[in-house]
Amino acid sequence: MTQSREDAAAQTAGRGAGRGDRTAAGDCTDADAQNRSPAPDSGPRDGPAVRKIVERGSLVVGVDQNSYRWGYRDPNSESKTAELEGFDIDLAHAIAKDILGDEDKIVFRAVPTSERITAIQKGDVDMVVRTMTINCDRLEQVAFSSPYFRTGQQVLAPKGSDIEGYDSLSGRRVCAAKKSIAEDTLTDGRTDGDLSASTAVTVVPNQLDCLVRLQLGEVDAVVTDGALAASQAAQDPTVTLKGEPFTKEYYGVAMKRGADDLVRRVNAILVDYRKSEWQKSYDTWLLGTLGRSDGPPAVTYE
């Protein structure tokens, strides 16, 4: 649906490439923004940013606690204080284990979609591991690791809806999370003519809020990452993905600009993580909703 649908994404690259040609940081384009992270061996991996974490004795990570299979608390857990779990949570634990020698020396802070960048810039968290797409605009505000997951924007709508995908959203009521790629996509779509000006876009703080709006009948469709949409469809059998992914995007671990040693350290961790732990985590959390995976995305460093 996402990882194994690169061919489908390529077929719709015309629409995605049009938005991806924007430049923000130098000659950066969204089409190659995922290649802007420094190689693990391009400099020190134990500088001031890493030492600060070690001296504190804990890694502070911004995460989601409402994204099923990515970062969430299992409502069926017998524990009254269910632990956070999911694909992103596994990666965060792996980073803590490498830096601090203990995967549980970690403090999770729930960060809304709209506040991910602010939390990093203010120093409220050391990093954000929260289905965060790498693009040029964001690279001007935060630093990113190499990519750890490939996805693409997709439409979620009720099964009985006549919506067939992005191209049938004109004039509809559509929901997206604030400061998300989906919001940018819909805004650009109304500007460049992909969507009619009558398309009503509802913006909410968290992506899961869109599912609630859809369930209440307040919107006709949701636009979000296909990986997240598939998990929401698994939560609610009355909704389904419509059409193919119409962009190609990559998730990365976001950190503060200037924390180059921490970025290189995370990239080194990801080198080992991709060898086996990535697939184990995928099979545990995402196989049931996304189907077979081709594995983690290929990496090209800056």
C-alpha positions, 0 to 999 in steps of 0.5 A, a space after each residue: 500500500 505504501 512500501 510496496 507501491 513505489 511503481 504506483 507512486 511513480 505513475 502519479 509523480 507528475 502531480 507530486 513532482 509539481 509540488 516537490 520542485 519547490 526550493 527552500 534550502 539552497 538547491 534543495 528540492 522535495 524530491 531529493 530532500 531525504 538525501 540531505 542528511 550527513 553520513 555517519 562517518 562524516 564527523 564526530 558522533 559524540 559531541 555536545 548534543 550527545 553528551 547533553 543526553 548522556 549527562 541527563 541520563 535520559 533521551 527525551 523524544 516527541 512522539 504521537 500517542 494516538 496513531 494506531 500501530 505507530 505511536 499509541 496506547 493499546 486501549 485493550 491493555 489490561 494495564 491502567 497505565 498502558 505503555 506507548 508502543 508502535 513502529 516509531 516507538 520501537 525506533 525511539 527505544 533503539 536510539 536510547 539503547 545505543 546512546 544510553 545503554 538502556 532502551 528504557 532510559 527514555 522520556 516520551 512527550 506527546 507532541 501534536 502534529 502542528 507543534 513538532 518543529 516548535 518542540 525541537 526548536 525550543 529544546 523541549 525534546 531531543 528529537 521527534 520520532 513521529 511519522 514526520 516527512 522530510 522536505 525542504 521547508 522543514 530542513 530550513 527549521 530542523 535537521 533530519 536523519 536519513 529516511 527510515 520509511 517511505 510513504 505517500 499522500 492518500 485519501 481516506 473516505 467512507 466505503 460507500 463514498 463515490 470519492 475515488 481518490 485525490 482527483 475527485 476531491 474538488 468541491 468536497 469537505 476535506 480534513 488535514 492536520 495543521 502544518 502537515 504535508 496534507 495541508 500543504 497539498 490541499 492548499 497548493 491544489 486549490 491554488 494551482 487548479 488541481 482542486 476547485 476553489 470550492 473545496 472546503 479544507 478543515 484543519 485540525 491539530 492532530 491527524 486522528 482528529 480528522 478520523 473523528 470528523 469523518 466519523 461524525 460526517 463533518 467532512 467527506 474525506 481525509 488526506 494524510 500519509 497512506 501509512 497512517 490512513 491504512 492504520 486508521 482504516 484498520 481501526 474503523 472498518 467503515 472507512 477505506 483508502 481511495 485511489 493510489 498514493 499520489 506523492 512519494 515521501 520519506 519519514 526521518 527522525 527530526 532534531 535541532 539544527 546544529 546538533 550535527 553529532 546527534 544527527 550522525 549518531 542517529 544515522 549510525 544507529 539506523 545503519 544497524 537498525 535497518 539490517 534486522 530490527 526494522 523488519 521485525 518491527 514492521 512485521 509486528 506493527 504494520 504487516 497486518 495493515 500495509 501488507 508485505 514490505 520491500 524493506 527500508 528505503 535506500 539511503 543516500 547521504 549528503 
